[in-house]
Amino acid sequence: MSDFQVNPRVKSEPSGALFGRVLVAFVLFAGGLVLLGTGASGGNPTLDPYLFVAGILAVGLSFGLPMIGAHERG
């Protein structure tokens, strides 16, 4: 047989920090969707492309934010 062993987690993350990160990610995601919709509506032709790009960046950051430090947690 093999001697396969899984390394135990050294330290779990505090639940307050986890909740805060999830909350910030959700706000960024929802705000990014609002920015995308506002930028795509065509109300202000000079500002709309910037709002649309800001929405894309906010949604992308909302998916990347929970992954910060994942290599240390796993």
N, C-alpha and C positions, 0 to 999 in steps of 0.2 A: 504494500500500500504506500501511498504518498503521505508525507508529513506536511500537508497544506494547513497553514494557519493564517487567520485574519488578524491584522493588527488592530487592537482596540483604539477607539477614539481617545485622544489625549484629554481634550477639554471640549465640552459642548458649549455652543454659543448661548449667551444669555437671551432669554425669551424677549426681553424688552428691545434689544438691538434687532432681533429678527422681526418683531412686529413693526418697528420703526422703518426698517428697510422695505418690508412688504407694503406698508402704507405709502411711503414715498414713491415706490414703483407704481402703485395703483394710481396715485395722483398724476404722475408723469404720463402714464398711459392714457388716462381720461383727458388730461389737458392736451396731449398730443393729438388725440382724435378731434377735439374741439378746434385746435389750430389747423388741422388738415381740412376740416369742413369749412372753416372760415376762409382759408386760403383758396379753396376750390369753388367757393360760391361766386366769385367774380365781382364783389362789391367795390373794391378799390384796386384798380389795375397796377398801381405802383407798389402797393404793400403786399398784395396777395402771394406773389412768388416767395417772399421771405417768410410769410406765415406758414405756407405749405412746407417749405424746407425745415422750418423750426418744428413743425408737427412731426415730420419724419424723424428728425433727430431726437425729439422727446420720446417718441414711441420706441425707437431703437435703444435709447438709454434706459427706458423702463424695463426692457428685456435683459439688458446687460448688467444693470445694477445688482440684482440678486446674485450674480455670478462673481462679484468681487470677493476675493478671498476664498473661493470655492476649493482651490487646491490645498488650502490649509485646513479646511473643515473636513475634507474627505479623507 
